[in-house]
Each structure stands twice: as C-alpha cells, then as structure tokens.
C-alpha cells in the first residue's frame, strides 16, 4: 500500500496495560459466574463489542440455532458486554430463539477484566475489524479466542486461536463457529492449551511496555 521496501519501517502493535496480564482472579471468577448462574462445568463464551451490525452478533445467534440441537449446548453459556443501536433487536432475536436463559446481555461494562476472569473462551464474529483490542486482552488473560479471519485478526492470533471464515463467505462462517464452540465445550485441556498459547503470544506482542519501547526506538532513529 505504501510501496515501501521490505527493510523500511516497522510494525508497532498496540500494547495493553499490565492488568490484562494478571493471573485469573479465582474469587472474582466465582463471583461473576454465580451472578449469572453458570455451573462449575459450564463453558462461558464472552464477547466484548458494541451491539452494532458491524460486530456480527447475528452470526452467533445463527450458530446457537444449530448448537441447540447438539450435545454441547448443555454446557455452553454466552455473555455479551456492550450496548448499541442493535441491542433491542438482538434481544428480540434471542427471545424468539428461546435462548435468553443462556445468553446474558451485560450492557456497557467498565470492568472487562473481571468478565474475562469469569469466562472460558472469547468470541468475536465481526465482518470487519482492524486488530481488535478485545482480542489482545482476551489473549493476555489466557482465554482461547474464536474470531472471524478479517483485517488484522489472523496476524494477532497466529496459530493460537480458532480462525473462522469471513462472514462474506456465508454458510461456512456459521459452520466454522459451531464446530469451534463444540470442540472447546468438550475439551477442557484444549481450552487451557490454546489459552496458554494465546497468552504467550500476547506477552511477546501486546504488552504496553513493549509498545513504548518500540516507539522510543523509532523516535531515537528519527532524531539520529
């Protein structure tokens, strides 16, 4: 795009504060799960995104329609943090599908780290993204991530998460999401392993201190 040579410039990924890299707070995890009525063996899938069309919540709803027919459904629960112009519409769709007992609409939240502590995986089904901060934060907390392969998401996740087809590919996106959630719901060891892989990658790429050091290096080069 910028027509620069391969040895010109550098990529500086956005860094996240240290609070996202803190170990899971087990007391806070238990408290939030009790608040939602999530059983000990329940698998809570968390999404932090504005409730706008561009964030693709309806893709998750279509996946739920199929998941309801499978064995994994008994274990799966969902929590969506965020508000927006699609909030009432999405609530109506969830009600019509009969899954409001499984999907918790949290509204605007300022304590995302607490909800990450409470969760077992992170889901983002957007049709358009750059590199979402929410994915970086979930990786930092050690959650396995399921996300659409759009924008910079593949770059952020690498091999550590579950990339699903871009929404413009239609049916395949829903099929991929269903398969990923069924797999994660049935394999606690896999959830831990993929979460650890994502955390390791986040420590390398997305720490705030690393971002600051990279910017300092660029400034020093430019002033030399």
N, C-alpha and C positions, 0 to 999 in steps of 0.2 A: 504493500500500500504506500509506504513512504519511499520505496525504491532505494533503500539503504543497503550497503554491503553487509555481509554476514558478520563482519567483525566491527561493525559500527553500532554504538548504543548498547543498552542493556535493559532487561525487563526487571521492574521492581514490583513485586506483588504487594498488595495491601496487607498490612500486618494487623493482628488482633491483640487486644490487651491480655495481660497475663491471667486475668480472672477466668478466661475461657480454657486455659491450660491447667487449671487446678483439678485435682482428682475429684471424682464424683463424690458429692456430699451425701452420704447414705441416709442421714436423718432427714435431710431436705427431700431426697428421693422418696422415702417412705411417706412423708407428709403429703407431698403433691399427689402421689398415687392414691393415698387414702381419700384425698379430696375429690378425686374423680371416680373412685370406686374401682380401681384397676387391681385385679387379683395378683398375687405374687408371681404366678406363671403367665400373666398377661403380657403381650408384646405391644408396647405403646409406640405408635408411629407418629412422630411430631413434625409439624410444618409451621415455619415462621415466615409469613408472607402476607402482603396486603391482599385483601379479598377483592381482587380486580381480575378481569378476564385474562389479562396477560400472564397471570400466575398459574393458570391451568388447574384450578381446583376441580373442575368438572371431570377432568381425566381421572382423578382419584375416585370420584363418585362412580364413574363407569366401571372402574376396577372393582369397587366394592360390590357392585351389582353381580359380578361374577364370583367374587370371593365368598359371597353369602352362600353359594351353592357348594363350597368345598369344606374340607375338614379344618383348614387353617383358620376359618372365620371365628371359631370359638375362642381362639387365643388373641385375635387382633383387636386393637383399640386405636383410636386416632384422636389427636389433639391439634387443633389449628389455632395458632396465635396470629392476631391481626384483624383489622377492620377494613372497610372499604365499601364501594358502591354496589358490590355484588353480595354483600353479607346476607341480606334478607332473601334474595333469590336462591343462594346456596342452601340456606336453612330450609327453605321450602322444598328443594330437591331432595335433601337428606330426609326430611319428614315423609315425603311421598315414597321414598325407597324403604322407609321403616328402619333407619339406622341411627337415629338421633341418640339412642341409648349407647351407641358405640363410638360416636363422633362428638367430641367436646369442643364447642366453639368458645374459645377463651377470650375473644375480643383483643383489644390493644393491651400488650404486656410490656412492662419495663424490666422484668426480671427473667429474661430469656435463659440465663444460665441455670436457674432453678428448674425450668421445664426441660432443659437438656439433661440435667441430672436425673430427672424422673423418667426419661424416655429410653427406648431400646433401639430405635433407628430414626433416621431423619429422611423425609421425603420432600422432594421439590419437583413438580411436574410442569414447570413453566415452558411455554412455547418459545420464549425469547428471554435471554439473560446475557449478562457480561460474565464476570466471575462473582457470583453472589457471596456477600459476606456471611450469610446464614450457613452456607455450606462450609466455609472455612471454620466457623465457630463450632459446628457440629463435629467436624473432623478433629478439632482441637480437644473437644470433650471426649473423644473416643467413641463416637457413635458411627455405625455403618451408615453410609449415605446411599440413597436411591434417587437418581436425578436424571432428567432428560439430557441427552447429549447435544446441548445447544451452547452457542457462544463459547465462553472460556471454561465451561464446566468440565469437559474432558481433561483440559490442562490442569485444573485444580485437583481432580480426583485421581488422575493417573489410573493405576490398576487397583487402587484401594477400595473403590466403591462399586456400585451397580449402575452402569450407564444404560438407560433405556432409550428406545428410538425417539427421535424428534417428533413432536405432535403432528407435523405436516405429513408424516408417514402414516397417520390414521390408526388403523386397527392394530398395527404392530406395537404402538406405544402402550396401549392398554394391555395387550397380551404380555409384553415385557414387564410391566408394572405388577401385574397379577403374579407372574412367575417369581419375580424378585421377592415380593412380600410373602408368598407361600414358602419360599426357601428360607427366608430369615425367620419366619414364625416357627418353623420346625427344627431349627438348628441353633441352639444357644452358643455352641462352640464357634460356629461360623460367625455369629454376631460379634462375639468377643474378638475373634481373629481379624475380621475386616475392620472393626472399630480400632483395633491397635495399629493396623497398617495405616489407616487414615490419620490417626494421631501422630504417628512417626513422620508422615509426610507433612503434616501441618506444622510440627515443630521445626522442620527444615525450611519450609517455605513461607509460613504465615505468622511468625512471631513479630510483634510490633518492634522489638529491639533490632531484629534483622532488617526490617524496612528502614529504620532510622539510620542504621549503619550503611545501607546501600545508598541512601540519599546523600549521606555525608561524603561517601566516596565519589559520587558524581560531582558534588559541589567542589571537592578538592581538585578533581581532574580539570574541571572547567576554569578554575581560578589559577591553575599552574601555568 
